[in-house]
Amino acid sequence: MLIVDDSVVARSVLGRMVDGTRRFRVVAALSDVRAALDYLQTHHVDIVLLDIDMPGIDGLTALPDVIAAGKGAKVLIVSSSADEGAAVTVQALALGAADTLVKPGIGTFGGRFAEVLEDRLSKLMDGHAEPLPHAAPRAGPVAAPHDFDLVAIGASTGGIHALSQLLRAIPASFQIPILVTQHLPISFMGYFAAQLAVLGGRPCEVASERMRVRPGRIIVAPGDAHMRVVKMSEGWSIRLSDEKSLSGCMPSVDPMFESIAEVFGKRALGVVLSGMGRDGAEGARHLVEAGGRILVQDRESSTIWGMPGAVANAGHASAILPPDEIGRLVAWQGRA
């Protein structure tokens, strides 16, 4: 593991915490991005702990270069700037950070933070534990063009970066509505929706009760409710609910998929991107049984292949692809 932080105290404390886990080991602790990039040219690490507020090149600016130089290393942002609701957190995740963690003040590093850090590191390293599915489909059209009326996307850890790649591959002329359930706290949602609007080149709103589902728009689930779709006399609208989900997630992908299976049937297209756990797997089963299709992110490009892997291993995936290829396939399927 590589630590990149301009504070000698932070490097020392983080290093002791990591080495104290007995599972992880710090191989280098560096004070700036340039030294880190030089180090990664000749050394391989599994995880990079990266601060944001550093003199010279800041961590956010350097993040794409660190990811590229890391050649598969996962980057965990550990910074006081990664506070809940901070725009920088969503920016870091969109740029490809595997996760973010708020670094406490130097005088408040304690046992609880060490436990959280070890838990985050373990989840990042265990994220590919799911076995590859047998005879999994790779590519090819999943249905004829014009065969769906709505796209519903579920994602969690690593999903924001994947979602940004997917949306960039869909032209602004694409008019089919897109729903997104991304595991994020409610305080992130306003900024998250604004970012998706820029990335997707189309309006994006946080879902509210009875919001109309309109062509050419993205709707994202709020952080404190599940998002469902219901049929109206003219078109469709959103319903929100807060009951406990099978996966325990809030919001959960399962209710979204189950509702579009009921309303759209074979004219629904689901997508599952990088994420921890199995959220979306049960909803995907309902969707496939109703005649809809599911595309999932491939293992190689996923930060954590839990959610897409669960769908693929159950045999419900029509194709397993990197996010940009999913975006191109979605655009091809929905072309006018």
Short mmCIF file of the C-alpha atoms (twelve columns), coordinates in Angstrom:
data_MODEL
# 
_entry.id   MODEL 
# 
loop_
_atom_site.group_PDB 
_atom_site.id 
_atom_site.type_symbol 
_atom_site.label_atom_id 
_atom_site.label_alt_id 
_atom_site.label_comp_id 
_atom_site.label_asym_id 
_atom_site.label_seq_id 
_atom_site.Cartn_x 
_atom_site.Cartn_y 
_atom_site.Cartn_z 
_atom_site.pdbx_PDB_model_num 
ATOM 1   C CA . MET A 1   0.000   0.000   0.000   1 
ATOM 2   C CA . LEU A 2   1.135   3.530   -0.835  1 
ATOM 3   C CA . ILE A 3   0.271   6.567   1.339   1 
ATOM 4   C CA . VAL A 4   0.381   10.019  -0.267  1 
ATOM 5   C CA . ASP A 5   -0.081  12.864  2.242   1 
ATOM 6   C CA . ASP A 6   1.892   16.061  2.796   1 
ATOM 7   C CA . SER A 7   1.573   15.779  6.595   1 
ATOM 8   C CA . VAL A 8   4.375   13.759  8.171   1 
ATOM 9   C CA . VAL A 9   2.146   13.140  11.203  1 
ATOM 10  C CA . ALA A 10  -0.727  11.850  9.063   1 
ATOM 11  C CA . ARG A 11  1.634   9.573   7.126   1 
ATOM 12  C CA . SER A 12  3.019   8.192   10.367  1 
ATOM 13  C CA . VAL A 13  -0.387  7.620   11.999  1 
ATOM 14  C CA . LEU A 14  -1.971  6.105   8.888   1 
ATOM 15  C CA . GLY A 15  1.070   3.882   8.422   1 
ATOM 16  C CA . ARG A 16  0.812   2.527   11.960  1 
ATOM 17  C CA . MET A 17  -2.911  1.890   11.513  1 
ATOM 18  C CA . VAL A 18  -2.399  0.024   8.261   1 
ATOM 19  C CA . ASP A 19  0.499   -2.063  9.550   1 
ATOM 20  C CA . GLY A 20  -1.514  -2.775  12.694  1 
ATOM 21  C CA . THR A 21  -4.207  -4.571  10.685  1 
ATOM 22  C CA . ARG A 22  -1.781  -7.469  10.078  1 
ATOM 23  C CA . ARG A 23  -3.435  -7.924  6.676   1 
ATOM 24  C CA . PHE A 24  -2.125  -4.807  4.937   1 
ATOM 25  C CA . ARG A 25  1.378   -3.365  4.737   1 
ATOM 26  C CA . VAL A 26  2.637   0.076   3.799   1 
ATOM 27  C CA . VAL A 27  5.448   -0.128  1.265   1 
ATOM 28  C CA . ALA A 28  5.946   3.623   0.904   1 
ATOM 29  C CA . ALA A 29  4.658   6.890   2.407   1 
ATOM 30  C CA . LEU A 30  5.284   9.956   0.266   1 
ATOM 31  C CA . SER A 31  4.639   13.651  0.703   1 
ATOM 32  C CA . ASP A 32  3.561   14.730  -2.776  1 
ATOM 33  C CA . VAL A 33  1.956   13.542  -5.993  1 
ATOM 34  C CA . ARG A 34  5.051   13.805  -8.193  1 
ATOM 35  C CA . ALA A 35  6.979   11.450  -5.912  1 
ATOM 36  C CA . ALA A 36  4.016   9.071   -5.921  1 
ATOM 37  C CA . LEU A 37  3.805   9.000   -9.713  1 
ATOM 38  C CA . ASP A 38  7.542   8.345   -9.945  1 
ATOM 39  C CA . TYR A 39  7.235   5.524   -7.406  1 
ATOM 40  C CA . LEU A 40  4.335   3.897   -9.286  1 
ATOM 41  C CA . GLN A 41  6.394   3.786   -12.467 1 
ATOM 42  C CA . THR A 42  8.604   1.093   -10.954 1 
ATOM 43  C CA . HIS A 43  6.528   -0.412  -8.123  1 
ATOM 44  C CA . HIS A 44  3.158   -2.143  -7.925  1 
ATOM 45  C CA . VAL A 45  0.696   -1.555  -5.073  1 
ATOM 46  C CA . ASP A 46  -2.872  -2.751  -4.538  1 
ATOM 47  C CA . ILE A 47  -4.197  0.375   -2.820  1 
ATOM 48  C CA . VAL A 48  -3.225  4.061   -2.728  1 
ATOM 49  C CA . LEU A 49  -4.343  6.248   0.193   1 
ATOM 50  C CA . LEU A 50  -4.460  9.735   -1.320  1 
ATOM 51  C CA . ASP A 51  -4.945  13.072  0.422   1 
ATOM 52  C CA . ILE A 52  -6.547  15.950  -1.497  1 
ATOM 53  C CA . ASP A 53  -5.250  19.149  0.088   1 
ATOM 54  C CA . MET A 54  -1.560  19.106  -0.750  1 
ATOM 55  C CA . PRO A 55  0.810   21.832  -2.004  1 
ATOM 56  C CA . GLY A 56  1.706   21.771  -5.671  1 
ATOM 57  C CA . ILE A 57  -0.536  19.270  -7.450  1 
ATOM 58  C CA . ASP A 58  -3.587  18.535  -5.307  1 
ATOM 59  C CA . GLY A 59  -4.955  15.012  -4.999  1 
ATOM 60  C CA . LEU A 60  -8.128  15.649  -7.003  1 
ATOM 61  C CA . THR A 61  -6.221  17.072  -9.975  1 
ATOM 62  C CA . ALA A 62  -3.752  14.206  -9.832  1 
ATOM 63  C CA . LEU A 63  -6.333  11.449  -9.352  1 
ATOM 64  C CA . PRO A 64  -6.644  10.359  -13.028 1 
ATOM 65  C CA . ASP A 65  -2.859  10.201  -13.346 1 
ATOM 66  C CA . VAL A 66  -2.515  8.233   -10.113 1 
ATOM 67  C CA . ILE A 67  -5.157  5.762   -11.284 1 
ATOM 68  C CA . ALA A 68  -3.399  5.333   -14.633 1 
ATOM 69  C CA . ALA A 69  0.033   4.961   -13.037 1 
ATOM 70  C CA . GLY A 70  -1.345  2.507   -10.485 1 
ATOM 71  C CA . LYS A 71  -2.251  0.003   -13.215 1 
ATOM 72  C CA . GLY A 72  -5.213  -1.448  -11.372 1 
ATOM 73  C CA . ALA A 73  -4.484  -0.127  -7.877  1 
ATOM 74  C CA . LYS A 74  -7.574  1.118   -6.082  1 
ATOM 75  C CA . VAL A 75  -7.410  4.710   -4.829  1 
ATOM 76  C CA . LEU A 76  -9.013  5.489   -1.481  1 
ATOM 77  C CA . ILE A 77  -9.281  9.211   -0.847  1 
ATOM 78  C CA . VAL A 78  -8.484  9.927   2.821   1 
ATOM 79  C CA . SER A 79  -8.933  13.646  3.331   1 
ATOM 80  C CA . SER A 80  -10.609 16.175  5.586   1 
ATOM 81  C CA . SER A 81  -12.093 17.607  2.355   1 
ATOM 82  C CA . ALA A 82  -14.103 14.428  1.842   1 
ATOM 83  C CA . ASP A 83  -16.677 15.489  4.397   1 
ATOM 84  C CA . GLU A 84  -20.263 14.350  3.947   1 
ATOM 85  C CA . GLY A 85  -22.035 16.447  1.375   1 
ATOM 86  C CA . ALA A 86  -18.811 17.921  0.023   1 
ATOM 87  C CA . ALA A 87  -18.783 18.393  -3.745  1 
ATOM 88  C CA . VAL A 88  -15.219 17.128  -3.824  1 
ATOM 89  C CA . THR A 89  -16.406 13.669  -2.743  1 
ATOM 90  C CA . VAL A 90  -18.688 13.210  -5.758  1 
ATOM 91  C CA . GLN A 91  -15.989 14.668  -8.014  1 
ATOM 92  C CA . ALA A 92  -13.438 12.179  -6.697  1 
ATOM 93  C CA . LEU A 93  -15.798 9.237   -7.181  1 
ATOM 94  C CA . ALA A 94  -16.689 10.408  -10.689 1 
ATOM 95  C CA . LEU A 95  -12.985 10.606  -11.544 1 
ATOM 96  C CA . GLY A 96  -12.455 6.999   -10.491 1 
ATOM 97  C CA . ALA A 97  -11.669 6.926   -6.779  1 
ATOM 98  C CA . ALA A 98  -12.768 3.612   -5.321  1 
ATOM 99  C CA . ASP A 99  -14.075 5.235   -2.151  1 
ATOM 100 C CA . THR A 100 -13.611 8.240   0.125   1 
ATOM 101 C CA . LEU A 101 -13.014 8.532   3.852   1 
ATOM 102 C CA . VAL A 102 -12.992 11.661  5.987   1 
ATOM 103 C CA . LYS A 103 -9.630  12.094  7.704   1 
ATOM 104 C CA . PRO A 104 -10.076 13.339  11.258  1 
ATOM 105 C CA . GLY A 105 -7.970  16.090  12.779  1 
ATOM 106 C CA . ILE A 106 -4.469  15.063  13.751  1 
ATOM 107 C CA . GLY A 107 -5.358  15.142  17.430  1 
ATOM 108 C CA . THR A 108 -8.490  13.025  16.981  1 
ATOM 109 C CA . PHE A 109 -7.136  9.967   15.155  1 
ATOM 110 C CA . GLY A 110 -8.501  7.121   17.243  1 
ATOM 111 C CA . GLY A 111 -9.599  3.532   17.452  1 
ATOM 112 C CA . ARG A 112 -12.900 4.088   15.663  1 
ATOM 113 C CA . PHE A 113 -11.200 5.595   12.628  1 
ATOM 114 C CA . ALA A 114 -8.731  2.687   12.532  1 
ATOM 115 C CA . GLU A 115 -11.651 0.231   12.506  1 
ATOM 116 C CA . VAL A 116 -13.415 2.081   9.692   1 
ATOM 117 C CA . LEU A 117 -10.200 2.300   7.666   1 
ATOM 118 C CA . GLU A 118 -9.539  -1.433  7.999   1 
ATOM 119 C CA . ASP A 119 -13.148 -2.196  7.040   1 
ATOM 120 C CA . ARG A 120 -12.946 -0.017  3.896   1 
ATOM 121 C CA . LEU A 121 -9.625  -1.559  2.870   1 
ATOM 122 C CA . SER A 122 -10.911 -5.092  3.392   1 
ATOM 123 C CA . LYS A 123 -14.035 -4.439  1.328   1 
ATOM 124 C CA . LEU A 124 -11.992 -2.990  -1.522  1 
ATOM 125 C CA . MET A 125 -9.686  -6.015  -1.577  1 
ATOM 126 C CA . ASP A 126 -12.517 -8.544  -1.188  1 
ATOM 127 C CA . GLY A 127 -14.661 -6.928  -3.848  1 
ATOM 128 C CA . HIS A 128 -13.744 -9.419  -6.554  1 
ATOM 129 C CA . ALA A 129 -14.377 -12.522 -4.490  1 
ATOM 130 C CA . GLU A 130 -17.402 -13.517 -6.579  1 
ATOM 131 C CA . PRO A 131 -16.522 -16.281 -9.069  1 
ATOM 132 C CA . LEU A 132 -16.923 -15.608 -12.735 1 
ATOM 133 C CA . PRO A 133 -20.188 -16.920 -14.199 1 
ATOM 134 C CA . HIS A 134 -20.095 -19.927 -16.468 1 
ATOM 135 C CA . ALA A 135 -20.692 -19.279 -20.158 1 
ATOM 136 C CA . ALA A 136 -21.448 -15.618 -19.478 1 
ATOM 137 C CA . PRO A 137 -22.530 -13.596 -22.510 1 
ATOM 138 C CA . ARG A 138 -19.995 -11.006 -23.541 1 
ATOM 139 C CA . ALA A 139 -21.523 -8.748  -26.143 1 
ATOM 140 C CA . GLY A 140 -23.891 -8.481  -29.041 1 
ATOM 141 C CA . PRO A 141 -27.350 -6.900  -29.326 1 
ATOM 142 C CA . VAL A 142 -29.764 -7.831  -26.545 1 
ATOM 143 C CA . ALA A 143 -32.882 -6.959  -28.508 1 
ATOM 144 C CA . ALA A 144 -33.984 -5.113  -31.611 1 
ATOM 145 C CA . PRO A 145 -33.836 -1.313  -31.707 1 
ATOM 146 C CA . HIS A 146 -36.852 0.549   -30.239 1 
ATOM 147 C CA . ASP A 147 -37.440 -2.422  -27.923 1 
ATOM 148 C CA . PHE A 148 -37.476 -0.542  -24.606 1 
ATOM 149 C CA . ASP A 149 -39.158 2.540   -23.213 1 
ATOM 150 C CA . LEU A 150 -37.060 3.116   -20.092 1 
ATOM 151 C CA . VAL A 151 -33.525 2.510   -18.792 1 
ATOM 152 C CA . ALA A 152 -33.009 1.845   -15.055 1 
ATOM 153 C CA . ILE A 153 -29.455 1.839   -13.648 1 
ATOM 154 C CA . GLY A 154 -28.336 0.559   -10.245 1 
ATOM 155 C CA . ALA A 155 -24.890 1.157   -8.737  1 
ATOM 156 C CA . SER A 156 -22.924 1.466   -5.509  1 
ATOM 157 C CA . THR A 157 -19.174 1.553   -4.705  1 
ATOM 158 C CA . GLY A 158 -17.299 2.484   -7.884  1 
ATOM 159 C CA . GLY A 159 -20.572 3.131   -9.651  1 
ATOM 160 C CA . ILE A 160 -20.276 6.901   -10.069 1 
ATOM 161 C CA . HIS A 161 -17.170 6.587   -12.225 1 
ATOM 162 C CA . ALA A 162 -18.797 3.779   -14.224 1 
ATOM 163 C CA . LEU A 163 -21.961 5.843   -14.613 1 
ATOM 164 C CA . SER A 164 -19.963 8.786   -15.932 1 
ATOM 165 C CA . GLN A 165 -18.360 6.546   -18.572 1 
ATOM 166 C CA . LEU A 166 -21.727 5.068   -19.547 1 
ATOM 167 C CA . LEU A 167 -23.487 8.426   -19.874 1 
ATOM 168 C CA . ARG A 168 -20.679 9.932   -21.962 1 
ATOM 169 C CA . ALA A 169 -21.274 7.196   -24.534 1 
ATOM 170 C CA . ILE A 170 -24.959 8.112   -24.959 1 
ATOM 171 C CA . PRO A 171 -25.655 11.009  -27.377 1 
ATOM 172 C CA . ALA A 172 -27.692 14.022  -26.280 1 
ATOM 173 C CA . SER A 173 -30.320 13.052  -28.854 1 
ATOM 174 C CA . PHE A 174 -31.210 9.921   -26.840 1 
ATOM 175 C CA . GLN A 175 -34.766 10.536  -25.584 1 
ATOM 176 C CA . ILE A 176 -35.588 7.426   -23.540 1 
ATOM 177 C CA . PRO A 177 -35.929 8.270   -19.807 1 
ATOM 178 C CA . ILE A 178 -33.134 7.088   -17.506 1 
ATOM 179 C CA . LEU A 179 -33.624 6.240   -13.825 1 
ATOM 180 C CA . VAL A 180 -30.627 5.921   -11.486 1 
ATOM 181 C CA . THR A 181 -30.444 4.382   -8.018  1 
ATOM 182 C CA . GLN A 182 -26.956 5.033   -6.622  1 
ATOM 183 C CA . HIS A 183 -26.074 4.261   -3.002  1 
ATOM 184 C CA . LEU A 184 -25.256 7.720   -1.597  1 
ATOM 185 C CA . PRO A 185 -26.309 9.738   1.457   1 
ATOM 186 C CA . ILE A 186 -29.129 12.235  0.957   1 
ATOM 187 C CA . SER A 187 -26.752 15.180  1.409   1 
ATOM 188 C CA . PHE A 188 -24.883 14.207  -1.759  1 
ATOM 189 C CA . MET A 189 -27.884 13.938  -4.050  1 
ATOM 190 C CA . GLY A 190 -28.291 17.522  -5.219  1 
ATOM 191 C CA . TYR A 191 -24.694 17.789  -6.360  1 
ATOM 192 C CA . PHE A 192 -24.770 14.252  -7.756  1 
ATOM 193 C CA . ALA A 193 -27.781 15.116  -9.942  1 
ATOM 194 C CA . ALA A 194 -26.042 18.288  -11.160 1 
ATOM 195 C CA . GLN A 195 -22.964 16.253  -12.111 1 
ATOM 196 C CA . LEU A 196 -25.064 13.691  -14.004 1 
ATOM 197 C CA . ALA A 197 -26.772 16.474  -15.935 1 
ATOM 198 C CA . VAL A 198 -23.368 17.656  -17.162 1 
ATOM 199 C CA . LEU A 199 -22.085 14.144  -17.872 1 
ATOM 200 C CA . GLY A 200 -25.272 13.016  -19.578 1 
ATOM 201 C CA . GLY A 201 -25.936 16.197  -21.530 1 
ATOM 202 C CA . ARG A 202 -29.580 16.197  -20.400 1 
ATOM 203 C CA . PRO A 203 -31.658 17.450  -17.451 1 
ATOM 204 C CA . CYS A 204 -31.310 15.444  -14.240 1 
ATOM 205 C CA . GLU A 205 -33.445 15.746  -11.115 1 
ATOM 206 C CA . VAL A 206 -33.627 14.119  -7.695  1 
ATOM 207 C CA . ALA A 207 -36.847 12.111  -7.535  1 
ATOM 208 C CA . SER A 208 -39.845 13.485  -5.649  1 
ATOM 209 C CA . GLU A 209 -43.277 11.982  -5.036  1 
ATOM 210 C CA . ARG A 210 -45.462 11.923  -8.175  1 
ATOM 211 C CA . MET A 211 -42.721 13.386  -10.386 1 
ATOM 212 C CA . ARG A 212 -43.496 12.682  -14.028 1 
ATOM 213 C CA . VAL A 213 -41.133 10.450  -15.989 1 
ATOM 214 C CA . ARG A 214 -40.377 12.425  -19.138 1 
ATOM 215 C CA . PRO A 215 -38.376 11.723  -22.307 1 
ATOM 216 C CA . GLY A 216 -34.781 12.908  -22.469 1 
ATOM 217 C CA . ARG A 217 -34.351 13.221  -18.695 1 
ATOM 218 C CA . ILE A 218 -32.517 11.471  -15.851 1 
ATOM 219 C CA . ILE A 219 -34.147 10.937  -12.448 1 
ATOM 220 C CA . VAL A 220 -32.051 9.825   -9.468  1 
ATOM 221 C CA . ALA A 221 -33.374 8.203   -6.302  1 
ATOM 222 C CA . PRO A 222 -33.112 10.371  -3.176  1 
ATOM 223 C CA . GLY A 223 -30.824 9.134   -0.441  1 
ATOM 224 C CA . ASP A 224 -33.671 8.417   1.978   1 
ATOM 225 C CA . ALA A 225 -36.247 6.582   -0.155  1 
ATOM 226 C CA . HIS A 226 -36.656 3.836   -2.723  1 
ATOM 227 C CA . MET A 227 -37.753 4.937   -6.196  1 
ATOM 228 C CA . ARG A 228 -40.564 3.123   -7.988  1 
ATOM 229 C CA . VAL A 229 -42.457 3.788   -11.227 1 
ATOM 230 C CA . VAL A 230 -46.240 3.601   -11.634 1 
ATOM 231 C CA . LYS A 231 -48.456 3.828   -14.722 1 
ATOM 232 C CA . MET A 232 -50.710 6.851   -15.058 1 
ATOM 233 C CA . SER A 233 -53.550 7.529   -17.482 1 
ATOM 234 C CA . GLU A 234 -50.978 9.407   -19.542 1 
ATOM 235 C CA . GLY A 235 -47.403 8.259   -19.066 1 
ATOM 236 C CA . TRP A 236 -45.622 7.308   -15.837 1 
ATOM 237 C CA . SER A 237 -44.711 8.874   -12.525 1 
ATOM 238 C CA . ILE A 238 -42.454 8.250   -9.526  1 
ATOM 239 C CA . ARG A 239 -43.537 6.875   -6.162  1 
ATOM 240 C CA . LEU A 240 -41.220 6.964   -3.160  1 
ATOM 241 C CA . SER A 241 -41.221 4.530   -0.236  1 
ATOM 242 C CA . ASP A 242 -39.053 3.917   2.814   1 
ATOM 243 C CA . GLU A 243 -39.818 0.327   3.815   1 
ATOM 244 C CA . LYS A 244 -36.965 -2.033  4.647   1 
ATOM 245 C CA . SER A 245 -35.515 -3.593  1.514   1 
ATOM 246 C CA . LEU A 246 -34.303 -7.155  1.029   1 
ATOM 247 C CA . SER A 247 -30.722 -5.932  0.613   1 
ATOM 248 C CA . GLY A 248 -30.928 -3.516  3.547   1 
ATOM 249 C CA . CYS A 249 -29.868 -0.652  1.270   1 
ATOM 250 C CA . MET A 250 -31.504 2.775   1.225   1 
ATOM 251 C CA . PRO A 251 -32.176 3.530   -1.542  1 
ATOM 252 C CA . SER A 252 -32.332 0.023   -3.004  1 
ATOM 253 C CA . VAL A 253 -32.108 -1.047  -6.629  1 
ATOM 254 C CA . ASP A 254 -34.495 -3.982  -6.108  1 
ATOM 255 C CA . PRO A 255 -37.729 -1.940  -5.727  1 
ATOM 256 C CA . MET A 256 -36.858 0.116   -8.814  1 
ATOM 257 C CA . PHE A 257 -36.289 -2.991  -10.930 1 
ATOM 258 C CA . GLU A 258 -39.389 -4.730  -9.555  1 
ATOM 259 C CA . SER A 259 -41.591 -1.738  -10.384 1 
ATOM 260 C CA . ILE A 260 -40.313 -1.351  -13.945 1 
ATOM 261 C CA . ALA A 261 -40.845 -5.094  -14.452 1 
ATOM 262 C CA . GLU A 262 -44.503 -4.625  -13.487 1 
ATOM 263 C CA . VAL A 263 -45.048 -1.456  -15.526 1 
ATOM 264 C CA . PHE A 264 -42.865 -1.969  -18.607 1 
ATOM 265 C CA . GLY A 265 -42.273 -5.736  -18.784 1 
ATOM 266 C CA . LYS A 266 -40.265 -6.616  -21.880 1 
ATOM 267 C CA . ARG A 267 -39.936 -2.946  -22.771 1 
ATOM 268 C CA . ALA A 268 -37.651 -2.239  -19.799 1 
ATOM 269 C CA . LEU A 269 -33.855 -2.293  -19.828 1 
ATOM 270 C CA . GLY A 270 -31.915 -2.630  -16.562 1 
ATOM 271 C CA . VAL A 271 -28.226 -1.940  -15.970 1 
ATOM 272 C CA . VAL A 272 -26.163 -2.969  -12.923 1 
ATOM 273 C CA . LEU A 273 -22.820 -1.265  -12.359 1 
ATOM 274 C CA . SER A 274 -20.019 -1.677  -9.819  1 
ATOM 275 C CA . GLY A 275 -21.132 -2.108  -6.231  1 
ATOM 276 C CA . MET A 276 -20.789 -4.085  -3.040  1 
ATOM 277 C CA . GLY A 277 -23.291 -6.766  -2.030  1 
ATOM 278 C CA . ARG A 278 -26.269 -8.155  -3.941  1 
ATOM 279 C CA . ASP A 279 -28.650 -5.201  -4.247  1 
ATOM 280 C CA . GLY A 280 -30.466 -5.445  -7.570  1 
ATOM 281 C CA . ALA A 281 -30.133 -9.222  -7.961  1 
ATOM 282 C CA . GLU A 282 -33.694 -9.988  -6.848  1 
ATOM 283 C CA . GLY A 283 -35.126 -7.112  -8.859  1 
ATOM 284 C CA . ALA A 284 -33.170 -8.302  -11.902 1 
ATOM 285 C CA . ARG A 285 -34.821 -11.710 -11.567 1 
ATOM 286 C CA . HIS A 286 -38.270 -10.074 -11.628 1 
ATOM 287 C CA . LEU A 287 -37.294 -7.992  -14.635 1 
ATOM 288 C CA . VAL A 288 -35.998 -10.946 -16.632 1 
ATOM 289 C CA . GLU A 289 -39.071 -13.026 -15.766 1 
ATOM 290 C CA . ALA A 290 -41.230 -10.177 -17.098 1 
ATOM 291 C CA . GLY A 291 -39.313 -10.247 -20.392 1 
ATOM 292 C CA . GLY A 292 -36.989 -7.292  -19.748 1 
ATOM 293 C CA . ARG A 293 -33.224 -7.324  -20.246 1 
ATOM 294 C CA . ILE A 294 -30.265 -6.686  -17.934 1 
ATOM 295 C CA . LEU A 295 -26.770 -5.452  -18.850 1 
ATOM 296 C CA . VAL A 296 -24.040 -5.664  -16.200 1 
ATOM 297 C CA . GLN A 297 -20.581 -4.184  -15.833 1 
ATOM 298 C CA . ASP A 298 -17.703 -6.587  -16.369 1 
ATOM 299 C CA . ARG A 299 -15.478 -7.721  -13.541 1 
ATOM 300 C CA . GLU A 300 -12.275 -6.190  -14.933 1 
ATOM 301 C CA . SER A 301 -13.602 -2.617  -14.962 1 
ATOM 302 C CA . SER A 302 -15.566 -2.860  -11.696 1 
ATOM 303 C CA . THR A 303 -14.177 -1.489  -8.452  1 
ATOM 304 C CA . ILE A 304 -16.271 -4.135  -6.701  1 
ATOM 305 C CA . TRP A 305 -18.003 -6.875  -8.676  1 
ATOM 306 C CA . GLY A 306 -20.541 -7.748  -6.001  1 
ATOM 307 C CA . MET A 307 -23.766 -6.351  -7.480  1 
ATOM 308 C CA . PRO A 308 -23.063 -7.031  -11.176 1 
ATOM 309 C CA . GLY A 309 -21.482 -10.380 -10.276 1 
ATOM 310 C CA . ALA A 310 -24.593 -11.488 -8.376  1 
ATOM 311 C CA . VAL A 311 -26.775 -10.799 -11.421 1 
ATOM 312 C CA . ALA A 312 -24.320 -12.447 -13.819 1 
ATOM 313 C CA . ASN A 313 -23.862 -15.541 -11.642 1 
ATOM 314 C CA . ALA A 314 -27.632 -15.974 -11.435 1 
ATOM 315 C CA . GLY A 315 -27.749 -16.140 -15.243 1 
ATOM 316 C CA . HIS A 316 -29.810 -12.966 -15.641 1 
ATOM 317 C CA . ALA A 317 -27.319 -10.846 -17.620 1 
ATOM 318 C CA . SER A 318 -27.912 -10.400 -21.334 1 
ATOM 319 C CA . ALA A 319 -24.416 -8.972  -21.720 1 
ATOM 320 C CA . ILE A 320 -21.387 -8.302  -19.503 1 
ATOM 321 C CA . LEU A 321 -19.457 -5.250  -20.692 1 
ATOM 322 C CA . PRO A 322 -17.347 -2.255  -19.628 1 
ATOM 323 C CA . PRO A 323 -19.465 0.848   -18.874 1 
ATOM 324 C CA . ASP A 324 -18.637 2.722   -22.072 1 
ATOM 325 C CA . GLU A 325 -19.662 -0.291  -24.159 1 
ATOM 326 C CA . ILE A 326 -22.887 -0.565  -22.175 1 
ATOM 327 C CA . GLY A 327 -23.560 3.080   -22.992 1 
ATOM 328 C CA . ARG A 328 -22.953 2.537   -26.694 1 
ATOM 329 C CA . LEU A 329 -25.181 -0.535  -26.689 1 
ATOM 330 C CA . VAL A 330 -27.946 1.340   -24.889 1 
ATOM 331 C CA . ALA A 331 -27.685 4.173   -27.417 1 
ATOM 332 C CA . TRP A 332 -27.759 1.709   -30.337 1 
ATOM 333 C CA . GLN A 333 -30.780 -0.077  -28.935 1 
ATOM 334 C CA . GLY A 334 -32.689 3.144   -28.376 1 
ATOM 335 C CA . ARG A 335 -31.747 4.951   -31.554 1 
ATOM 336 C CA . ALA A 336 -34.536 6.662   -33.438 1 
# 
